[in-house]
Every structure is written in C-alpha cells, then in structure tokens.
Amino acid sequence: MQKEKYYYNPNTLKYEKYKISIGQRILRVTGFFTSAFFFGFLAMVLGYSAFDNPEEQSRKNEVKLMQEKYEILDKRIDELNKVIEDLGDRDDNIYRVIFESEPLPDDLRKGGINTSKIYAQLKNLPESEILTSTLKKLESIEKKVYVQSKSYDELANLIKNKEIMLASIPAIQPVSNKDLKRIASGFGYRIDPVYKTPRMHAGLDFSAETGTPVYATGDGVVEIAGSQGDGYGNKVVIKHGYGYETLYAHNSKILVRAGTKVKRGQTIALVGSTGKSTGPHCHYEVMKNGIKIDPVNYFFNDLTPEQYTQMLKIAEQSNQAFD
C-alpha cells in the first residue's frame, strides 16, 4: 500500500494531504521511462563494446582458425621451397658436374615474382597481407619447379648423348708415349728457347722423331689444318664439342682437312719442327670454353694411377720449352 504524503500549508496553518495532479503523474511516468531507456541503451552499448555477440564471436573464431591454417600452410610452403632449392643445388653441383655442363644462372633458378593485378585486388580484403605473401611464395615455387623440370629435360638429353660426349672429350696422349720419356716440357711458366726468358707455356711438348704419328685425342671436327703464321707452324685444331678444343702444332705434314670428322686415335699429322720450334716435337694444347688448361689432366684413357703420378712429376719440371 502506497504511503500517503502530507505537507504544511501556511495559509490554513494545517497539515494537508499531498495530491499529485494528472499532469505531474504523466511527467513522472515519462521521466521514468526516458531514464530507463537511456540507461538501458547505455548498458547495451557498453555490453556490445566489452563483449562480442554470438555472430561476431563466431566470425572471430573463424578468422583465428583460418590464420592458424595459413601459418601451417606457410611453413609447408617454406619446407617445399627448401626441397626445390636442394634439387637445384644437386643439379648444379652433382649432375651438371658429371656431364660437364654449366650450372644454371641464379636469377633463372629464382624465377622472379610476377607483379600481377591480383595482388592489388587483394589489398581490399581483411586478410590481404597473409594471402599476398602465400600467393607470392606459391608463384615463386611454381616458376622454380618449371625451371628445374626444363633443366632435367636437358640432363636427360645429356644422358642419352653420354657415349658421344665421352668419345669427344680429349682422353689420350697425342703421341704414343707408354714409357713417358717423350714429355719434354709441361704446362706453366717455362724458359723460352729463343728469348731465354720465363714465358707461359700453354701446353705439353712431346719430343719425337720427325714423321712420328700424331693422334686425335677425341672425336670431333677439324677446324684448322695448316699454317697461319702464328709460330705454331703446321697446326691442326679440332673442335670436339661440349666446350672442348685441342691443338697439335709444329707438324711436318698434315693428313686431314678443315671440316673433316675425326675419331679418337686417328692419325691426323706427323711430328715435325715447323714454326717457332727448336727441335722435332708435338706441341699439344687443350681448351675448355676458350680457356687453355693443363692437358696432363686429360690422359685418363692411357695411364695407370702410377703412370699418371709419374707424368705429373715430369710435367712439373721447370725446364726449357721446345717452342
């Protein structure tokens, strides 16, 4: 039961019952509901800011799960990339070494990244950073796999031509030399027989009697056959392919012509002393990709390990060259 309220009326000098008009009642009720609505709305806003509704909570859980899956995917992509890089390393440093093929350039193996329009479109998505990173990694791997596949195709062709390649690489001595007594001068700085000063001797000198057969050390095509006034006298140059060329100088007679195909062990000339020479011998050079290299490393079809060791000692002697 609502308590009755009284107030003191100074006009009548009595306590009178407090009566509320209809307008006041309406105003009070309106004020109550207004306050209740305001504080309710305030509580709802604070509640939404402090706590997620079920729909937003569900979306946040989905995003968190997706990020976790992307992180796992990203790690697996990195592992796959390492496997591909390992294949490339084996390709360059094992397989291509076996077949004496040049390694692929680093910029070709890396493949590069395509700045496609798709990356610009991804910027509008909330997960753009992780999506862009993942797609770029996948695109890079795709290109690396393509390059590696092409490299293996090339190696497959090299395997098919292995027999041809082995027959083409210089692998015997140009002059019969089983007793190893015909090496007069080795590769490196030697005393020039004319100027008597140290000069680079870019081949091996095999002393022999005039008319001794000179053999092609590998299969190939004769590129030069004759004298060119360069001090080598009558010379033969054979192009073997796979980056190899050999030169046979100071011959008394040449038995082949330019453009002729020759086989390993075929007689191509006779020992002589033409050009800048102080005695009958065969000056022999080996070139790999245009660079002159020590021929002593290319007699593996002729020598036993013991003979090879003995040849190295003979070739290293700092004596006077024949040319």
Secondary structure, DSSP 4 states (H G I P E B T S, - for coil): -PPP-EEEETTTTEEEE----HHHHHHHHHHHHHHHHHHHHHHHHHHHHHS--HHHHHHHHHHHHHHHHHHHHHHHHHHHHHHHHHHHHHIIIIIHHHTT-PPPPHHHHH------HHHHHHTTSTTHHHHHHHHHHHHHHHHHHHHHHHHHHHHHHHHHTHHHHHHHS--S-SS--TTS--EEE-SEEEE-TTT-SEEEE-SEEEE--TT-EEE-SSSEEEEEEE--SSSS-EEEEEEEETTEEEEEEEESEE---TT-EE-TT-EEEE-B--SS-SSSEEEEEEEETTEEE-GGGG-TTT--HHHHHHHHHHHT---B---
